[in-house]
């Protein structure tokens, strides 16, 4: 799933507002928490001179980058051996049906989904 730059900004702001900097687990498994802290965060925005991380220049403008200190030795070993390659952000979203027409273009369908996701995110406090 992909989000717009604006939606990513909203998600990042809510992440820090809710104090999720120390929330982490292995592979979306809440039974396997990881002792970590996210201490770096930026959203690439070339128009503001905020670059993408080196080696990730091909990612789109608006990509959210996080830096973390992983204190759990077992989890850090999995990072070093390549088992874990990055982070994903978990979220709980209300589901709503989306009515789409077979005549609708892929672009129009994508815009509809993105707009409905924005609407849902605005209601998350």
C-alpha positions as CSV (number, residue, x, y, z in Angstrom):
1,X,0.0,0.0,0.0
2,X,1.3,3.5,-0.8
3,X,0.3,6.8,0.7
4,X,0.6,10.4,-0.5
5,X,3.2,12.7,1.0
6,X,0.5,14.5,3.0
7,X,-0.8,11.2,4.4
8,X,2.7,10.1,5.4
9,X,3.2,13.4,7.2
10,X,0.0,12.8,9.1
11,X,1.0,9.3,10.1
12,X,4.4,10.4,11.2
13,X,3.0,13.3,13.3
14,X,0.5,10.9,15.0
15,X,3.3,8.4,15.6
16,X,5.2,10.9,17.7
17,X,2.2,12.6,19.2
18,X,1.1,9.2,20.6
19,X,4.6,8.5,22.0
20,X,5.2,5.4,19.9
21,X,9.0,6.0,19.7
22,X,9.7,2.9,21.8
23,X,7.0,0.6,20.3
24,X,8.4,-2.2,18.2
25,X,8.0,-5.9,17.6
26,X,9.2,-8.6,15.3
27,X,7.3,-9.1,12.1
28,X,4.0,-7.5,13.4
29,X,3.9,-10.1,16.2
30,X,2.9,-8.3,19.5
31,X,4.0,-11.4,21.4
32,X,7.6,-10.6,20.3
33,X,8.3,-7.1,21.5
34,X,11.7,-5.5,20.7
35,X,13.6,-3.1,23.0
36,X,14.2,-0.2,20.7
37,X,13.9,3.6,20.4
38,X,13.3,5.6,17.3
39,X,15.4,8.7,17.6
40,X,15.7,10.0,14.0
41,X,12.9,10.9,11.7
42,X,12.6,12.8,8.5
43,X,10.4,12.9,5.4
44,X,12.2,13.4,2.2
45,X,11.2,16.7,0.5
46,X,13.4,17.8,-2.3
47,X,11.6,21.1,-2.6
48,X,12.7,21.9,1.0
49,X,16.2,20.5,0.6
50,X,15.5,17.4,2.7
51,X,17.2,14.6,0.8
52,X,16.5,10.9,0.7
53,X,18.9,8.6,2.6
54,X,21.9,7.5,0.5
55,X,21.3,4.3,-1.4
56,X,17.5,5.0,-1.3
57,X,17.5,7.9,-3.9
58,X,15.1,5.9,-6.1
59,X,12.3,6.1,-3.5
60,X,9.6,8.7,-4.0
61,X,9.7,12.2,-2.5
62,X,7.7,12.0,0.7
63,X,9.3,8.8,1.9
64,X,9.5,8.6,5.7
65,X,12.9,7.6,7.1
66,X,13.5,6.5,10.7
67,X,16.6,5.8,12.6
68,X,16.4,3.5,15.6
69,X,18.7,2.1,18.3
70,X,17.9,-1.6,18.8
71,X,18.8,-2.6,22.3
72,X,17.7,-6.2,22.1
73,X,20.8,-8.3,21.2
74,X,18.8,-11.0,19.5
75,X,16.9,-8.6,17.3
76,X,20.1,-6.6,16.5
77,X,21.7,-9.9,15.4
78,X,18.8,-10.4,13.0
79,X,19.4,-6.9,11.5
80,X,23.1,-7.7,11.1
81,X,22.5,-11.1,9.4
82,X,19.9,-9.6,7.0
83,X,16.8,-11.3,8.5
84,X,15.4,-7.8,9.2
85,X,15.9,-5.2,6.5
86,X,13.6,-2.4,7.7
87,X,10.6,-1.2,9.6
88,X,6.9,-1.0,8.8
89,X,4.4,1.0,10.6
90,X,1.4,-0.8,12.1
91,X,-2.0,0.9,12.2
92,X,-5.5,0.1,13.1
93,X,-7.9,1.5,10.5
94,X,-11.7,1.3,10.2
95,X,-12.7,-0.6,7.1
96,X,-15.3,0.9,4.8
97,X,-16.7,-0.5,1.6
98,X,-15.6,1.2,-1.6
99,X,-17.9,1.1,-4.5
100,X,-16.0,1.1,-7.8
101,X,-17.2,0.8,-11.3
102,X,-15.6,-1.5,-13.8
103,X,-15.4,1.5,-16.0
104,X,-13.3,3.4,-13.5
105,X,-9.7,3.8,-14.5
106,X,-6.9,2.5,-12.2
107,X,-5.9,6.2,-11.5
108,X,-9.5,7.2,-10.5
109,X,-9.8,4.1,-8.3
110,X,-6.5,4.8,-6.6
111,X,-7.5,8.5,-6.0
112,X,-10.8,7.2,-4.5
113,X,-9.0,4.9,-2.1
114,X,-6.4,7.5,-1.1
115,X,-9.1,10.1,-0.4
116,X,-11.0,7.7,1.7
117,X,-7.8,6.8,3.6
118,X,-7.2,10.5,4.2
119,X,-10.7,10.8,5.6
120,X,-10.1,7.9,8.0
121,X,-6.8,9.3,9.1
122,X,-8.3,12.7,10.0
123,X,-10.7,10.9,12.4
124,X,-7.8,9.2,14.2
125,X,-6.8,11.1,17.3
